[in-house]
Amino acid sequence: MNRTELIDQVRLKTGKSKKDVEEILTAFIETISEELDKGNKVSLAGFGTFEVLHRTARSGRNPQTGEPIMISEGKIPKFRASKRLKRQLNQ
């Protein structure tokens, strides 16, 4: 499912206009992104938790040449599903 299909499904379930649903989805994504950028976790009960992990610098290899390279440190977004969501998917 892509963004457009998600908007259509939410629109059908809520009876809201496509424009309203798109604005809400955009605000939702922006809010989560902003909180993660601040280093905060975002927990949605019954769905899961979004958080940022810090990955340290490490050595690696260029897959084309096999030459050793240094991979710089960085932040990695992570989503951890709630027990409820996992249980729902495994029914």
C-alpha positions as CSV (number, residue, x, y, z in Angstrom):
1,M,0.0,0.0,0.0
2,N,1.4,3.4,-0.9
3,R,0.5,6.9,0.4
4,T,-2.4,7.5,-2.0
5,E,-4.0,4.1,-1.3
6,L,-3.6,4.7,2.5
7,I,-5.3,8.1,2.1
8,D,-8.2,6.5,0.1
9,Q,-8.7,3.8,2.8
10,V,-8.7,6.3,5.6
11,R,-11.1,8.5,3.7
12,L,-13.5,5.6,3.2
13,K,-13.4,4.6,6.9
14,T,-13.8,8.1,8.2
15,G,-16.0,9.8,5.7
16,K,-13.6,12.8,5.6
17,S,-12.5,14.4,2.4
18,K,-9.4,13.3,0.6
19,K,-7.8,16.7,1.2
20,D,-8.5,16.6,4.9
21,V,-7.1,13.1,5.3
22,E,-4.0,14.1,3.3
23,E,-3.4,17.1,5.5
24,I,-3.8,15.0,8.7
25,L,-1.4,12.3,7.3
26,T,1.1,14.9,6.4
27,A,0.9,16.5,9.8
28,F,1.2,13.1,11.5
29,I,4.3,12.2,9.6
30,E,5.9,15.6,10.1
31,T,5.2,15.5,13.9
32,I,6.7,12.0,14.3
33,S,9.8,13.1,12.2
34,E,10.2,16.3,14.2
35,E,10.1,14.4,17.5
36,L,12.6,11.8,16.3
37,D,14.9,14.6,15.1
38,K,14.8,16.0,18.7
39,G,15.8,12.5,20.0
40,N,12.4,11.7,21.5
41,K,10.5,8.4,21.2
42,V,7.0,8.3,19.8
43,S,4.8,5.6,21.3
44,L,1.4,4.8,20.0
45,A,-0.4,2.4,22.3
46,G,-1.5,-0.8,20.5
47,F,0.6,0.0,17.5
48,G,4.2,0.5,18.3
49,T,7.1,2.8,19.1
50,F,9.3,4.9,16.8
51,E,12.8,5.8,18.0
52,V,16.2,6.8,16.8
53,L,19.3,4.6,17.4
54,H,22.8,5.9,17.2
55,R,25.1,3.8,15.0
56,T,28.8,4.2,15.7
57,A,31.5,4.5,12.9
58,R,32.7,1.2,11.7
59,S,34.9,-0.4,9.0
60,G,33.3,-2.1,6.0
61,R,34.1,-3.1,2.4
62,N,33.2,-1.7,-0.9
63,P,31.1,-4.5,-2.4
64,Q,32.3,-3.8,-6.0
65,T,36.0,-3.6,-5.3
66,G,36.4,-5.4,-1.9
67,E,38.4,-2.3,-0.8
68,P,38.2,-1.5,3.0
69,I,36.3,1.7,3.8
70,M,35.2,3.6,6.9
71,I,31.4,3.9,7.3
72,S,30.6,7.1,9.2
73,E,28.4,7.2,12.3
74,G,24.8,8.1,12.0
75,K,21.3,8.0,13.3
76,I,18.9,5.2,12.3
77,P,15.1,5.3,12.6
78,K,13.6,2.2,14.2
79,F,10.0,1.0,14.6
80,R,9.2,-1.6,17.2
81,A,5.7,-3.2,16.9
82,S,3.5,-3.5,20.0
83,K,2.6,-6.9,21.4
84,R,-1.0,-6.2,20.4
85,L,-0.1,-5.5,16.8
86,K,2.2,-8.6,16.7
87,R,-0.6,-10.8,18.1
88,Q,-3.1,-9.4,15.6
89,L,-0.8,-10.2,12.7
90,N,-0.2,-13.7,13.9
91,Q,-3.9,-14.7,14.3
